[in-house]
Amino acid sequence: LNILVDTGSSNFAVAGVPDPDVTSYFNSKLSSTYKSQGIEVTVKYSQGSWTGVLGTDVITMPKGIYGSYTINIATILESENFFLPGVKWHGILGLAYDALAKPSSSVETFFDSLVRQAKIPNVFSLQMCGAGLPVSGSGTNGGSLVLGGIEPSLYKGDIWYTPIKEEWYYQVEILKLEVGGQNLELDCREYNADKAIVDSGTTLLRLPQKVFSAVVQAIARTSLIQEFSSGFWTGSQLACWDKTETPWSLFPKLSIYLRDENSSRSFRISVLPQLYIQPILGIGENLQCYRFGISSSTNALVIGATVMEGFYVIFDRAQRRVGFAVSPCAEVDGSPVSEIEGPFTTGDVASNCVSSVSFHEPVLWIASYALMSLCGIILLVLIILLLIPPRCQHRYTDNDVVNDESSLVRHRWK
């Protein structure tokens, strides 16, 4: 089975029954080592969801890590907008922390199981390739996942590390953004509202609304295009050029500054337009059409595949840090389309750009239960008051649904 590698969720799950949009599935009845735990689990993403049953089975690694290991696996029995037409994957490997595991953090994640049983270092690294390639819809442009270490052949130059601020998603601290070398001049807390994460399961670079608007204005101002449809920026329209032309020279470089391990320093990762102005496959005979690889978000800044395709990314859980290095596969026509530079001083930004209150899911659940208890008390008082004498009826409903905020990558087109 082909598995989507997702650093924005924490369950390992595969199709457990036939589905019109998957070519293969795991029939647990034919496995002599599978053991069902009989626990139903549902995971909701911002795009799609699935429901299945937790169990355990035995895995072996194809290379480097020898032996057999027992891991938790969910067999997906029902799903909505999860398996999509044309995708070539049949499941998802969540590599975030156990805080995001469903139905509770007591479900040991795939990677935690591997670290514990195989005694490998608590670090993995990911190279996503596909820079400048037409978006085919398959979501499979190649790359490498290294469990337990770092592979020197997958990067060039130095690795720059930024601390992990919270161990749930891979939450980092972003200090500022530049478009074409010009600082957006926003309060640095805007970039981290309400979190900034590194998520391989998100297709685009997602920005909080205020940041997104500032980036679009800056790109429009510095690009060599005088008039541009607003639908292009919002993702509802494509922009097309003659196949003999490439539009990348018309757009500026985009840079993201991350706090270094030495908190008084920062470094920047930069992506050239070849990464965020993305060609779409098979539209028009004489035209090549492109989409905007950046979108707005209501709850996070998400460094997704649009940016990650430029870098070899190291998730060093042992030292609570995320590393970035330039990827050799991030080249278009022989020229690099990503850069890392530093160090820079952080004297021009606040000492802490992350809100001191971290509203991740356990806190939200506690708040939700507290509110429900308060509503229950108020409702009880109202019922007593209404009974003496009864005058009118009020209906109270609890709409508070807490979902996994991870963004599932659709395919590489919209």
N, C-alpha and C positions, 0 to 999 in steps of 0.2 A: 504494500500500500504506500502511496505517496502521502507524506505528512507535512502540513503547513507548520513551519517553525515560528512560534509566536511568543515574543518576550513580554507581551502585555496581558497574558492570562496564565493560569497555573494548573489546568487539568490536561491530562493526556487522554484523548478520546478518538475513537475511530468508528466508522460506519459499522453498525452491527446487524443491519437488515438491508435488503435491496432498496435502492432509491433510484428514481429516474435519472438523477444527475450524477451518479457515481458509477464507475465501471467495475469496481471491485468492493467487497466488504469482508469483514472479519466474522466468520461463522463460529461463534464461541463453542457451539455444540460439538464441533469437530476437533476441538483442542483438548488434548488429554491433560494439560497442565492448567487450564483456566479454572478459576474458582470464583463463583459469583458471591458477592457480599450482600446481595439483595437490597441495596440502598439506592433509591432513586436520586438522580442528580440532574439539575437544570443549570445551564450556563447561558446567560444573556449577554450579547455583545451589542455595541451600538448599531451594528448591522447583522441581524440574524440571531438565532438561538437554537439550542438543541436540548433534548431530554433523553436520558439514558439510565443505565444501571451500572453501578460500580462493581468492579471485580478485580482480581489479580491474575497475572500470567507471567510467564518466564520469557525474558529476552536475552539475546546475545548480540554483541556489537560486531559489525562487519570487519573492523580494523582497529588494532591498537589496544583495545580493552578486552582481555580474554576472560572467559568464564560465563556463567549463566546467572541472571539476577531477576528477582521477583519484584515486579512493580505494579502500582495501581493503574488500572486502565478502565475507562468508561466505554461501554458499547452504546453507540447512539441509535436509539430506536425511533425517535421522532425529531424532526427539525423544521425550522421555518427560516427561509432565506439564508441558510447556512451553506448547504451544497447548492451550487449555482450552475446553470448550463455552461458547458465549455471548460469548467475548471478541471484540472487534472490531479486534484488531491482528494484524499478519502478520509482525512482526519486531521487532528491538530495536536501539536506538542507544545503545551504551555510551559514556558521556562522561567516565569516570574516566581516570586516568593510564595510560601505556603499561606500567607495572609489572604491571598486571593483565591485559594483553592475552594472548590464547592464539593459538598454542601457546607464544609467547615475547614478551618485551617489544620484540623487533625488528619486530613487526607495528605499523606506524604507525597510530595511531587516526584515526578520522574527523575529529575536531576538530583534531588536530595537522596533518593533511593540509591542512585548510581554512586554518588559520593560516599555514602555510608557503606555500601556492600563491596564496591570495587576498590575503595580507598584511593580514589583519584583526587587530585587537587580540586578545591571548590571554585573552579573557574571554567568558563566556556567562552568561545569566541565565534564570531559569525562574519562571513564575507558574503554579501549579496551582490550579484553581478547583474548587469542589464542596462548600464548607462548608455543612453543614446540609441538603444535598440527600439524598434517599433513595438508598441504595446500590443501583444498578441492575444491577450485574454486568458492565457494559460496560467499566469502567475508563476511560471517555472522558467526563469532565465538563467538558472545555474547559480553556483556559489558553493560555499563550504561551511559546515558546522563542525567545530572542533570541541569535543567534550573533554575537559580535564586539563586544558592548557592552551598554548599559543603556538601557531605554526609560522615560523619566520618567512617562508616563501609567499605568504599571503599578504604581506605588507611591505611598504617602502618607508625609509626614514625612521623617525622616532615615534614612539607611542606616547600620547599625552593623556593623562588621567584626570578625571573630575570625580569628586566624592559622590557616593550615593547618599541622598539626604534622608530617605525613608525606605525601609526594606518591605515593599509590597509590590508596586510597579518598580521599575528602575528609575526612580525619581532623582533628577539632577537639578542643578541651579544654573539658570541662564542669566547672564549679566546685561547683555545688550545685543541688538541686531543692527547690522549695517546693510544698506542697499547701495551698490556701486561705490562703496567706501564711505558713504555718508551715514552717520549715526541717526537712528530714528528719534533719539532724544526722548524716549518714554521712561517713566519711572520703572526701575528694573523689576518691581513686584508685578507689573503688568504681564511680563513674560512668564511668570510662574503662577499665574492665576488659573485654576486653583492648584495646579501642579504642572511640572514639566517632566516628561517621561521619554524614554527611548524604547520604541515599540516596533518590532519587526512585523507585527501583524497588521499594522496600519499602512495603507498604500501611500498616502500623501504626507506632506509636511502640513500639520494642522496647527493653526495659530488662534489664540483667543481673539474675539471679534475686534477689539480695539487695535490689537497688534496687526491683525490681518488687514484692516482698513488702511493702516499706516504703511504697510508693506506694499499694498496695491497702488496706493497714491505715489509712493516713492519709485516703484518700478515704472509706472505710467509716465512719471515726470522725467525719469532718466533714460527711458527707452527711446529709440529713434522712430517710434511710431506715433504719429500725431493723434490719430483717432482710433479708438479701439472699443469694440462692443463690450458693454458691462457683463454680458452673458459669458464671455470668455473667462473673466475673473471669478465668476460665481460657479463655473463648472457646467453651465447649461448649454454652452456653445463651444464649438471648435474654431480654431483659426487656421486658415489654409494658405499655402504658398505654392507656387509652381515647383514641380519636382526638381528643377535645376537649381533652385535656391534653398538655402537653409537660413532660418530666421534667428539663429542663436546669437549672431553678432549684433543683433538689434537690442538685446536685453542685458541688464547689468548682473554682476556677481552678487550673491547673497551670503552674508557672513553671520555666524552665530558664535557669540563669546560665552565660554563656559568657565566657571571658577576652577582654578588649578588646585591640586592637593595642598600646595602652599597658598593659603587663603588670600594673601596679599598679591597674588598673581592670577592671570587668566591666560587662556589661549583661545584661538578662534578656528572654527572649522568653516570652510567656504565651499559653496557649490556653484558651479558655473551654470549658465542657462541650459546647457545640454542635459542637466539633471531635472530641472523643474519646468522646462518647456518640452513636453513629451510627445513624440510622434505616435500616431494611431495607425494601426495596420489596416489596409484594405478599404480606404474611403477615397473614391475619386481616381480616375485613370491618370490624369495629368497633374493632379494636385497631391501634395502631402499635407495632411492635416495634423494639428497639434492640440493638446489640452494643457491647461494650467495645472501644474503638479502641487499646488498649494491650496488649502481650503480653510474656512473658518471653523472654529470649535467653540462649544459652549462651556466646556469644563476642563480644558487642558491645552498645553502646548505639547504636541506629539511629534517627536523626531521619528518619522516613519521611513518607508522604503525610499521615498524621493531623495532623502539625505543619506540614508544608510548605504545606498548603492555606491556612494563615493568613498566609503571607508571600510576598513577592517575594524570591527567593534569588539572589544574585549569586556566581558562581564565578569569582573574579578570580585566575586562574592566574598572570598576569604579576606580581602583587604578593603571591602566595601567601597568599590570604585568602578567606574566605567572608563575604558580606554578607547581612544580613537587614533588610527594611523591611516595614511593614504593607501588605498587599495590599487594594486596593479591593474585590476580589470576595469577601473574607472577611467577609461580612455575612449575618446572618440576620434577616429581618423589619426591615431597615433599621438594625440595630445591629451594630457591629463585634464579632467573636468572637476577635480576636487583639490583642495589645498588645506594644510594645517600650518599655522604660524603662531609664534609666541616666543618667550613670555611677554605679557603686557601687564602694566600696573593696574590695580583695581582701585586706585585713589579716587577715581571719578564716579564710583558707584557705591551704594550702601554696603555696609558690612554684612548684611543678611538680606537677600532678596526673596526669601521664602517665608510665607506666613508661618507664624509660630504655632498656629492651630492647624493640625493636619486632619482634615475630615475624611479619612478613609473609612472603609466599610464597617469595621467593628464599632467605631465611634458613631457612625450614622445609624447603625442598628440600635445602639444604646439610646441615642436621641429619639429614635422612632418609638421604641418601647416606652420611654419616659412620656412622650407626647400622647401615646395611646392610653397610658395609665391615667394621665391628666384628663384626657377626653372622657375616659370611663367614669371618673369621679364626677366630672361636670354633668355627664349624661345621667348618672344616678341621682344627683341633686335635682336636675330638671324633671326627671320622671316623678320624683316625690312631690315636687311643686305642682306638676301637671295633674297629679292625682287628687290634689286638694285645692280647688276642684279642677277637673280636667277641662282645659280650654282649647288647646290646639296641639297638634303633633309636630315634632321636628324629627327629621331623619338625618343621622350623622353617618358618613362613610369615611373610611380611611383609605385615601388614594396613594399613600406614601409607598412607593415601590422602589427598592434599592437594587439597582442593576449593576452587574459588572460593567465598568466603564471602558473596558478594553475595546478597541476598534478592530473588528475583523477585516482583514484585507479582502476586498471583493475580488475581482480579477483585475488585470491591469488596464481596464477600460471602463468607462461609465456610459 
